[in-house]
Amino acid sequence: SKDGQCGKDHGVCPNSECCSKYGWCGSTDEYCGAGCQSEFGTCGNDKTSKAPTDSTNKKPNNSGSFKFYEQCNNNKHWALTFDDGPYKYDEDLLDLLKKYNVKATFFLNGDNVMDIYSTQGKRIVKRMAAEGHIVASHTWSHADLDELNASQIKEEMIKVEEAIVKITGKRPAFMRLPYGSGTSNPTVKKTLQSLGYTAGFQWNVDTMDWDNKGEDLDYVIKKFKAKFGKGIISLNHTFYSGNMNKKTFLNLIEEEIKLMKKNGYTPVTADVCVG
């Protein structure tokens, strides 16, 4: 094994670790449970099924059921989502979410505003997953998929998938289109489906935080209230271009949480939102 990888092209895991179905060494259920490759490491259950070691070889979604979601199915569910991380204020954000016992969904890039493989980037992403948040894909470089061909789309998606798998041991099940662009493009939809995705996440509340830098709280509250009575997927960002103030950023999220809980909404992750 090298660099924590295992399988046909990488060998056996050291120290009696398990080789996950995606070809990474570890000792948790994600590595030792279903799909664990017993020929390349220890497994918790010798009867688990074998799976490809190539982390890019995701089973195609042949159901034809790929769908873009703009709201949660339950009218009292709220999916708090964040784009463009990891970023330097994410650990403060995770502290805030833990304070209010809120689980969020993070749509991450690999190389946009922070290198996902950097020491801080890996620490943030690991913590997101460990604390029960959903780690999802937002492409490697925040590319507009509507302007790419199928091969380029696959490259953008696979690179960030591999990073998330390597860091968390889990493959992202959900994705969001950068700029929300490409929902009506058949190449985008078909390519995402071929990679195994069944759901893309849009939103029905755009906080415009990237533009107003999180300072226009009245605007945000108005946008949320306009959707009361429906399931809500809200769009926030963990990075704003230009001057970004950590205190203002965190205050906006705290006020959103207070508003939604006060009005009877339950914060949920992406899987629960559309489940």
C-alpha positions in Angstrom: 0.0 0.0 0.0 1.1 3.6 -0.7 -0.5 6.9 0.3 -3.2 5.0 2.2 -4.5 3.3 -1.0 -5.0 -0.4 -1.4 -6.3 -2.9 -4.0 -5.1 -4.5 -7.2 -2.8 -1.6 -8.1 -1.7 -0.6 -4.6 -1.3 -3.7 -2.5 -2.3 -4.7 1.0 -3.2 -2.3 3.9 -0.7 -2.2 6.7 -1.3 -2.8 10.4 -4.3 -5.1 9.9 -6.3 -2.2 8.5 -9.3 -2.8 6.2 -9.3 -2.0 2.5 -12.6 -0.2 1.6 -14.6 -0.9 -1.5 -13.2 2.3 -2.9 -9.6 1.3 -2.4 -8.5 3.1 0.8 -7.1 1.8 4.1 -8.8 2.5 7.4 -10.4 0.9 10.5 -13.9 2.3 10.7 -17.1 0.7 9.4 -16.8 2.7 6.2 -13.7 0.7 5.4 -14.4 -2.6 7.1 -18.1 -3.0 6.3 -20.0 -3.6 3.1 -17.6 -3.9 0.1 -14.5 -4.4 2.2 -11.8 -6.2 0.1 -10.6 -9.1 2.2 -7.8 -10.0 -0.2 -6.1 -6.6 0.5 -6.7 -6.2 4.2 -8.8 -7.2 7.3 -12.6 -7.1 7.0 -15.2 -7.0 9.7 -17.3 -9.5 7.7 -15.7 -12.0 5.5 -18.9 -12.3 3.5 -19.0 -8.7 2.3 -19.2 -8.2 -1.4 -16.3 -7.3 -3.5 -16.2 -4.0 -5.3 -13.9 -2.2 -7.8 -10.8 -0.7 -6.3 -10.9 2.2 -8.8 -12.5 5.1 -6.9 -13.6 6.6 -10.2 -15.6 3.5 -11.1 -18.9 4.4 -9.8 -21.9 2.2 -10.8 -23.9 4.1 -13.5 -27.3 5.2 -12.6 -29.4 3.5 -15.2 -32.8 4.2 -13.6 -33.3 7.4 -15.6 -34.3 9.0 -12.3 -31.8 11.9 -12.1 -33.5 15.0 -10.9 -32.7 18.5 -9.8 -34.3 19.5 -6.5 -35.2 23.0 -5.6 -37.1 22.3 -2.3 -37.4 19.7 0.4 -40.2 17.2 0.1 -41.5 17.9 3.6 -43.0 21.4 4.0 -41.4 21.9 7.4 -37.9 20.7 6.4 -35.1 23.2 5.8 -31.8 22.1 4.1 -29.1 24.6 5.0 -26.4 24.3 2.3 -23.1 25.9 1.7 -21.1 26.2 -1.5 -17.4 26.8 -2.3 -15.6 25.4 0.7 -13.4 24.4 2.2 -12.4 27.9 3.5 -10.7 29.3 6.5 -13.9 30.2 8.5 -15.4 26.7 8.1 -14.2 25.5 11.5 -15.9 28.5 13.2 -19.0 27.7 11.2 -18.9 24.1 12.4 -18.6 25.3 16.0 -21.8 27.4 15.4 -23.7 24.5 13.9 -22.7 22.2 16.7 -23.9 24.9 19.2 -27.4 24.8 17.6 -27.3 21.1 16.8 -27.8 21.8 13.1 -26.6 19.4 10.4 -25.8 21.1 7.0 -24.8 20.0 3.5 -21.5 21.3 2.2 -20.9 21.4 -1.6 -17.2 21.4 -1.9 -14.6 22.3 -4.5 -11.2 20.7 -4.8 -9.2 23.7 -5.9 -11.2 26.9 -5.8 -10.6 29.1 -2.8 -8.6 26.5 -0.8 -6.7 23.4 -1.8 -8.8 20.5 -0.4 -5.6 18.5 0.1 -3.9 21.2 2.2 -3.5 20.4 5.9 -6.3 22.8 6.8 -8.5 21.7 3.9 -8.3 18.0 4.9 -8.9 18.9 8.6 -12.0 20.8 7.7 -13.5 18.2 5.4 -12.8 15.4 7.9 -14.5 17.3 10.6 -17.6 18.0 8.4 -18.1 14.3 7.8 -17.2 13.3 11.4 -19.8 15.7 12.8 -22.7 14.3 10.7 -22.8 16.9 7.9 -23.2 15.8 4.3 -20.1 16.4 2.2 -21.1 16.8 -1.5 -19.6 17.8 -4.8 -19.4 21.2 -6.4 -16.9 20.2 -9.0 -13.1 20.4 -8.7 -12.5 24.0 -9.9 -16.0 25.6 -9.8 -16.3 25.1 -13.5 -19.5 26.0 -15.4 -20.6 22.5 -16.6 -23.0 24.0 -19.1 -19.9 25.1 -21.1 -18.1 21.7 -21.0 -18.3 18.5 -23.0 -18.9 15.1 -21.3 -15.2 14.3 -20.9 -14.5 17.6 -19.2 -17.5 17.2 -17.0 -16.3 13.8 -15.9 -12.8 15.2 -15.1 -14.3 18.0 -12.9 -16.5 15.5 -11.1 -14.1 12.6 -10.7 -11.2 14.7 -9.3 -13.3 16.2 -6.5 -14.9 12.8 -5.8 -11.5 11.2 -5.4 -10.4 13.9 -3.0 -13.6 13.5 -0.9 -13.2 9.7 -0.8 -9.6 9.9 0.2 -10.3 12.3 3.0 -13.5 11.0 4.4 -13.7 7.4 3.1 -17.2 8.2 1.6 -18.1 8.9 -1.9 -20.4 12.0 -2.4 -23.9 11.1 -3.2 -25.1 14.6 -4.1 -23.8 17.5 -6.2 -24.6 21.1 -7.0 -23.9 22.8 -10.3 -21.6 25.9 -10.1 -23.7 29.0 -10.8 -26.7 26.7 -10.9 -25.9 26.4 -14.6 -26.8 23.4 -16.8 -30.1 22.1 -15.5 -31.6 22.0 -19.0 -28.4 20.7 -20.7 -28.9 17.0 -21.7 -25.1 16.4 -21.7 -24.8 17.6 -18.2 -27.6 15.5 -16.9 -26.6 12.4 -18.9 -23.0 12.6 -17.7 -23.9 13.1 -14.1 -26.2 10.1 -14.3 -23.5 8.0 -15.9 -21.3 8.8 -12.9 -23.9 7.4 -10.5 -25.7 10.5 -9.3 -29.4 10.6 -8.9 -29.9 14.1 -7.5 -28.6 17.5 -8.1 -29.3 20.3 -5.6 -30.6 23.7 -6.6 -32.3 26.0 -4.2 -35.5 28.1 -3.6 -34.0 30.6 -1.2 -30.9 32.5 -2.4 -29.4 34.6 0.4 -27.2 36.4 -2.1 -24.6 36.4 0.6 -21.8 36.3 -2.0 -23.0 39.7 -3.2 -24.1 41.5 -0.1 -21.3 39.9 2.0 -23.9 38.7 4.5 -24.7 42.2 5.6 -28.3 42.5 4.3 -30.1 40.5 6.9 -33.5 42.1 6.1 -33.2 40.9 2.5 -32.4 37.3 3.7 -35.3 37.2 6.1 -37.6 38.5 3.4 -36.5 35.7 1.1 -37.0 33.0 3.7 -40.4 34.3 4.7 -41.6 34.3 1.1 -41.1 30.5 1.0 -42.7 29.7 4.4 -45.2 26.8 3.9 -42.9 25.0 1.5 -39.8 22.8 2.1 -36.8 25.1 1.8 -33.3 24.6 0.4 -31.3 27.7 1.1 -28.1 28.7 -0.6 -25.2 30.1 1.4 -21.5 30.3 0.7 -18.5 29.8 3.0 -16.5 32.2 0.9 -17.3 35.7 -0.4 -14.9 37.4 -2.9 -13.6 40.7 -1.7 -13.8 41.7 1.9 -15.3 38.9 4.0 -15.9 39.5 7.7 -16.0 36.4 9.9 -18.3 37.9 12.5 -20.8 39.1 9.8 -20.7 35.7 8.1 -21.4 33.8 11.3 -24.1 36.2 12.5 -26.0 35.7 9.2 -26.0 31.9 9.7 -27.0 32.2 13.3 -29.9 34.5 12.5 -31.1 32.1 9.7 -31.1 29.2 12.2 -33.0 31.2 14.8 -35.6 32.4 12.2 -36.2 28.9 10.9 -36.4 27.1 14.2 -38.8 29.9 15.5 -41.1 29.2 12.6 -41.3 25.5 13.1 -38.7 24.3 10.5 -36.5 21.3 11.2 -32.9 21.6 9.8 -32.1 18.5 7.7 -29.3 17.3 5.5 -29.7 16.7 1.7 -30.5 13.0 2.0 -33.4 13.7 4.4 -34.6 16.7 2.4 -35.3 14.7 -0.7 -35.7 11.3 1.0 
